[in-house]
């Protein structure tokens, strides 16, 4: 899920790489975890620095092809695991001095254009959208979940204003046939009353389906928790997001563990637990105009990071409660 998505297939590079490397400083060596290996752009750049080691994860088995090439060049400094990053907390890394854990939450050009994945509204055939290690597909979602569930998925995960009309149209169509990719695209274009000529009519629905099919909400939350646990003192947690739901979760998580809660001066003073992270920059880093020009999809990228203050493993967070409404929608997938 490396966020390149460039229009020119000859260009393939992670977004905000310069800004990211100014934070994680691989030139000084260390062990790094690349949670979204993709085509290996970030990993290869880290390994170009001596005294570095990378542990890379990706749920997409197709990523192993590129990982095998890197392994031949760096057999002692590179390890790839075909795992979801939500499993990070289960890794035995106590002997590793993890300097940074990196998440780049976009999709690569290669993944978007893979017809078998069906991530794009330009794809033909069966709805899929599975990134790997999934239990159901977009076809299952569109053809089996009820109208209200589809409406909530489109409205909350895709921020689609006409979610109800689209869900009703899907329900009408699936009574006569199984809905495929192009059926869904045509249905959305026909159903939507409000047209935005800057973006495709199906963009938000497809975003919602990708988030839902891949359990991206719980994956991100559990990934952030796991990353926080495996980092050592002074280690960096860095996350690049591409849509508002992701950024909202990351922002809350980092801020929640970096700031003491405000207390009214009229209330009795209480001892508050020490903060676990330091956020040196409250506002996210964004792509330069030059990068946006070279790679237009990068315009929505935001990089947030925090530095771990102490060595600890267990900690408390209310992030599951904070985003329970999103997790409840994600739980519709348990029916499939």
HUSULSUL-V163914 format. One record per helix or strand. SS is the DSSP state (2 for helix, 1 for strand). FROM is the first residue (numbers start at 1). TO is the last residue. If there is no record, write none. Layout:
BEGIN
ss->SS from->FROM to->TO
ss->SS from->FROM to->TO
END
This chain:
BEGIN
ss->2 from->17 to->24
ss->2 from->26 to->28
ss->1 from->30 to->34
ss->2 from->41 to->47
ss->1 from->52 to->57
ss->2 from->63 to->73
ss->1 from->78 to->81
ss->2 from->85 to->90
ss->1 from->98 to->104
ss->2 from->109 to->113
ss->2 from->138 to->144
ss->2 from->147 to->157
ss->2 from->163 to->173
ss->2 from->181 to->191
ss->2 from->203 to->213
ss->2 from->216 to->230
ss->1 from->236 to->241
ss->2 from->244 to->256
ss->1 from->277 to->278
ss->1 from->285 to->285
ss->2 from->289 to->294
ss->2 from->296 to->300
ss->1 from->302 to->308
ss->2 from->319 to->322
ss->2 from->324 to->335
END
